[in-house]
Amino acid sequence: MDKGRTPSFSRTEMTELVLPGDSNQLGNILGGRLMHWIDLAAAITAARHAGHVAVTASMDSLEFLHPVKVGQVVRLIAQVNWVGRTSMEIGVDVYREDMHDDDIKKTSTAYLTFVALDDNGKPIEVPRLILETPEEIERFHQAEQRRQERLKHRQRAKE
């Protein structure tokens, strides 16, 4: 087993141009399209950290703070916040950018849980997370709290 990896090792940044096919009747990005891009950025990050395929286990709530219009650019930044034995929390920050007036706004933050799988589709251990900055340590502790809430929610759903 690898000794560990830093969040910067697997950090992923994606940039997408919002086209008419990505939008609703009002010219705003479809929520499902944005969720798809979030899931892709997070999946790449999780696979980089694990060194294996990783699948989405859950996505926390997603709020759309600012509309994203056709012709604007969406920038997604994903990084590993927390790792367990076989699972990881990936945080994805989403920004919209208007290239005409340099207007950049954070539109969403999403937290996804991924599980790494071996070649037979079974969960596999992931490298530990090496935290290097105070921000990474804070993100790790916040992720631990979200994990506890997810576990409580899962237990309530089973009952």
C-alpha positions in Angstrom: 0.0 0.0 0.0 1.2 3.4 -0.9 2.3 5.6 2.0 -0.2 8.3 1.1 -1.0 11.1 -1.2 -1.6 14.8 -0.8 -4.8 16.6 -2.0 -2.7 18.4 -4.6 -1.6 15.1 -6.1 -5.1 14.3 -7.3 -6.6 17.8 -7.6 -8.6 18.2 -10.8 -9.6 21.3 -12.6 -12.1 21.2 -15.5 -13.3 24.0 -17.6 -16.5 23.7 -19.7 -18.2 26.2 -22.0 -22.0 26.3 -21.5 -23.7 25.7 -24.9 -27.3 25.9 -25.9 -27.7 22.1 -25.6 -26.6 22.4 -21.9 -29.4 24.9 -21.0 -33.1 25.2 -20.2 -35.7 27.4 -21.8 -34.4 30.4 -19.9 -30.8 30.0 -21.1 -29.5 28.8 -17.8 -27.5 25.6 -17.4 -29.5 22.5 -16.7 -28.9 21.4 -13.1 -28.4 17.8 -14.3 -25.7 18.9 -16.7 -23.8 20.7 -13.9 -24.3 17.6 -11.6 -22.8 15.5 -14.4 -19.7 17.7 -14.7 -19.3 17.7 -10.9 -19.5 13.9 -10.8 -16.9 13.7 -13.6 -14.4 16.0 -11.9 -14.9 14.2 -8.6 -14.5 10.8 -10.2 -11.2 11.8 -11.8 -10.0 13.1 -8.5 -11.0 9.9 -6.6 -9.4 7.6 -9.2 -6.2 9.6 -9.1 -6.0 9.4 -5.4 -6.9 5.7 -5.2 -5.0 4.6 -8.2 -8.1 2.6 -9.2 -11.6 3.1 -10.5 -13.8 4.8 -8.0 -17.6 4.9 -8.0 -20.0 7.5 -6.6 -21.6 6.4 -3.4 -23.4 9.6 -2.6 -23.7 13.3 -3.3 -24.7 15.8 -0.6 -27.2 18.5 -1.3 -26.4 20.9 -4.1 -27.5 24.6 -4.1 -27.3 26.8 -7.2 -26.3 30.2 -5.8 -26.0 32.1 -9.1 -27.4 31.3 -12.5 -25.0 30.1 -15.2 -25.9 31.3 -18.7 -25.2 30.0 -22.2 -21.9 31.4 -23.3 -20.4 31.5 -19.8 -17.6 29.2 -18.7 -17.9 26.8 -15.8 -14.7 26.0 -13.8 -14.8 23.0 -11.5 -12.1 22.4 -8.9 -12.2 19.0 -7.2 -10.0 17.7 -4.4 -9.9 14.9 -1.8 -11.0 16.2 1.6 -11.0 13.0 3.6 -10.3 9.3 3.2 -11.4 6.2 5.1 -10.4 2.6 4.4 -12.0 2.3 1.0 -14.0 5.5 0.7 -13.1 9.2 0.1 -14.9 12.5 0.3 -14.3 14.7 -2.7 -15.2 18.4 -2.6 -16.0 20.2 -5.8 -16.2 24.0 -6.0 -18.0 25.4 -9.0 -17.4 28.9 -10.5 -19.0 30.6 -13.4 -17.0 33.0 -15.5 -18.2 35.6 -17.9 -15.4 36.3 -20.3 -16.8 39.6 -21.5 -16.6 41.4 -18.1 -14.3 39.3 -16.0 -17.2 38.4 -13.6 -16.3 35.3 -11.7 -18.7 33.9 -9.0 -18.8 30.8 -7.0 -22.0 29.1 -7.9 -21.9 25.8 -6.0 -20.0 23.5 -3.7 -20.7 19.8 -3.7 -19.4 16.9 -1.6 -19.4 13.4 -3.0 -18.4 10.1 -1.5 -16.6 7.7 -3.7 -15.5 4.0 -3.1 -12.5 2.6 -4.8 -12.9 -0.7 -6.5 -10.4 -3.4 -7.5 -10.4 -5.2 -10.9 -13.2 -7.5 -9.6 -15.5 -4.7 -8.5 -14.8 -5.1 -4.8 -13.9 -2.3 -2.5 -10.2 -1.7 -2.1 -8.1 0.2 0.4 -7.1 3.7 -0.6 -3.9 5.6 0.2 -4.0 7.7 3.3 -4.4 11.5 2.9 -1.3 13.6 3.7 -2.5 17.0 4.8 0.0 19.8 4.2 -1.8 23.1 4.9 -4.1 24.5 7.5 -6.9 24.7 4.9 -6.5 21.0 4.1 -6.7 20.1 7.8 -9.8 22.2 8.2 -11.4 20.6 5.2 -10.6 17.2 6.6 -12.2 18.0 10.0 -15.3 19.4 8.3 -15.5 16.3 6.1 -15.4 14.0 9.2 -18.4 15.9 10.5 -20.3 15.5 7.2 -19.4 11.8 7.3 -21.0 11.4 10.7 -24.2 13.1 9.4 -24.2 10.9 6.3 -24.0 7.8 8.5 -26.8 9.0 10.8 -28.9 9.7 7.7 -28.2 6.3 6.2 -29.2 4.6 9.5 -32.5 6.6 9.7 -33.2 5.6 6.0 -32.8 1.9 6.9 -35.2 2.1 9.8 
